[in-house]
Amino acid sequence: MTPHGETRANFFSKKHARPLSRNLSSILEAIRIDARAVIYSYSARITPAMTLVNPSAESLIRFLAYLGGVASTLVGSWVSSKIHVYQENKKAHLDDIKQKKLKALSEKTGAPVSALIRKAIGEYLKKKAG
């Protein structure tokens, strides 16, 4: 007897086996569909490799266009990096450059650096207000 009060013969009858056979057939069908998809995708992956062995003019042009895109990206990145490094170096030494210029101007005029800065700020504010 099973826990539900049925005999084993009744439990394993065709009545109980139908859902299992339906599920099994649907699982097998899904496996077949997946197998077909794998076979198609596998053959699609092999096709481009075979065209590389015997390249046509179109595939050669596409390959050269790809290489041109890669090269232009690399050159653009390199130029951008050089510009960035130049600007960072200029920014780092900007205060030093200002101090050198102000000291030279201070020595020529005889006025202290602070007076030169105050005068420049005053002129800037007058220009901004007027």
Wavefront OBJ file of the C-alpha trace (Angstrom):
o trace
v 0.000 0.000 0.000
v 1.161 3.526 -0.771
v 0.713 6.376 1.667
v -2.437 7.394 -0.201
v -4.095 4.010 0.259
v -3.514 2.699 -3.265
v -1.908 -0.526 -4.244
v 1.323 -0.416 -6.192
v -0.386 -1.766 -9.294
v -2.869 1.109 -9.271
v -0.188 3.693 -8.503
v 1.936 2.692 -11.500
v -0.981 2.294 -13.860
v -1.246 4.149 -17.164
v -3.381 6.762 -15.445
v -0.402 7.951 -13.380
v 2.153 7.372 -16.114
v 0.572 9.710 -18.672
v 1.763 12.990 -17.157
v 5.259 11.538 -16.829
v 5.299 10.429 -20.471
v 3.993 13.840 -21.582
v 6.667 15.606 -19.545
v 9.310 13.233 -20.836
v 8.281 13.774 -24.447
v 8.261 17.547 -23.998
v 11.710 17.385 -22.365
v 13.029 15.247 -25.218
v 11.541 17.661 -27.767
v 13.228 20.583 -25.997
v 16.528 18.718 -26.038
v 16.141 18.051 -29.765
v 15.403 21.750 -30.410
v 18.422 22.765 -28.322
v 20.583 20.257 -30.184
v 19.455 21.721 -33.523
v 20.251 25.243 -32.302
v 23.702 24.129 -31.192
v 24.357 22.471 -34.546
v 23.210 25.602 -36.441
v 25.249 27.941 -34.258
v 28.272 25.656 -34.540
v 28.046 25.633 -38.317
v 27.587 29.429 -38.308
v 30.779 29.776 -36.289
v 32.704 27.623 -38.747
v 31.577 29.508 -41.859
v 33.530 32.764 -41.221
v 36.720 30.801 -40.548
v 36.371 29.070 -43.900
v 35.981 32.411 -45.707
v 39.243 33.612 -44.148
v 41.071 30.728 -45.810
v 39.867 31.910 -49.215
v 39.300 35.647 -48.749
v 37.192 37.497 -51.220
v 37.603 41.182 -52.088
v 34.698 42.091 -49.814
v 36.138 40.329 -46.783
v 39.542 41.926 -47.458
v 37.959 45.383 -47.592
v 36.060 44.718 -44.360
v 39.255 43.543 -42.665
v 41.162 46.629 -43.824
v 38.326 48.878 -42.617
v 38.462 47.146 -39.235
v 42.238 47.664 -39.054
v 41.775 51.322 -40.011
v 39.265 51.775 -37.209
v 41.579 50.164 -34.685
v 44.536 52.261 -35.857
v 42.580 55.524 -35.705
v 41.370 54.681 -32.207
v 44.912 53.997 -31.032
v 46.312 57.179 -32.596
v 43.470 59.282 -31.177
v 44.027 57.821 -27.731
v 47.770 58.482 -27.927
v 47.279 62.111 -29.022
v 44.687 62.689 -26.320
v 47.078 61.279 -23.727
v 49.888 63.583 -24.893
v 47.607 66.644 -24.716
v 46.432 65.655 -21.243
v 50.008 65.195 -19.975
v 51.022 68.580 -21.443
v 48.095 70.349 -19.765
v 48.763 68.656 -16.421
v 52.433 69.679 -16.512
v 51.490 73.242 -17.443
v 48.961 73.381 -14.614
v 51.486 72.028 -12.113
v 54.052 74.711 -13.019
v 51.600 77.591 -13.468
v 52.170 78.968 -9.950
v 55.945 78.823 -10.462
v 55.617 80.724 -13.743
v 53.436 83.381 -12.077
v 55.924 83.836 -9.247
v 58.847 84.230 -11.687
v 56.977 86.839 -13.734
v 55.853 88.743 -10.657
v 59.363 88.760 -9.161
v 60.837 90.045 -12.435
v 58.191 92.799 -12.614
v 58.757 93.637 -8.948
v 62.499 94.042 -9.515
v 61.921 96.302 -12.556
v 59.338 98.570 -10.845
v 60.722 98.434 -7.308
v 57.240 97.698 -5.904
v 56.642 94.636 -3.743
v 54.828 91.631 -5.258
v 51.784 92.121 -2.981
v 51.333 95.718 -4.237
v 51.430 94.492 -7.838
v 48.766 91.868 -7.103
v 46.545 94.453 -5.314
v 46.882 96.856 -8.255
v 45.996 94.100 -10.771
v 42.941 93.089 -8.740
v 41.802 96.722 -8.450
v 42.096 97.281 -12.191
v 40.204 94.043 -12.892
v 37.348 95.097 -10.577
v 37.165 98.562 -12.165
v 36.996 96.990 -15.620
v 34.309 94.518 -14.468
v 32.160 97.277 -12.856
v 32.520 99.819 -15.656
l 1 2 3 4 5 6 7 8 9 10 11 12 13 14 15 16 17 18 19 20 21 22 23 24 25 26 27 28 29 30 31 32 33 34 35 36 37 38 39 40 41 42 43 44 45 46 47 48 49 50 51 52 53 54 55 56 57 58 59 60 61 62 63 64 65 66 67 68 69 70 71 72 73 74 75 76 77 78 79 80 81 82 83 84 85 86 87 88 89 90 91 92 93 94 95 96 97 98 99 100 101 102 103 104 105 106 107 108 109 110 111 112 113 114 115 116 117 118 119 120 121 122 123 124 125 126 127 128 129 130
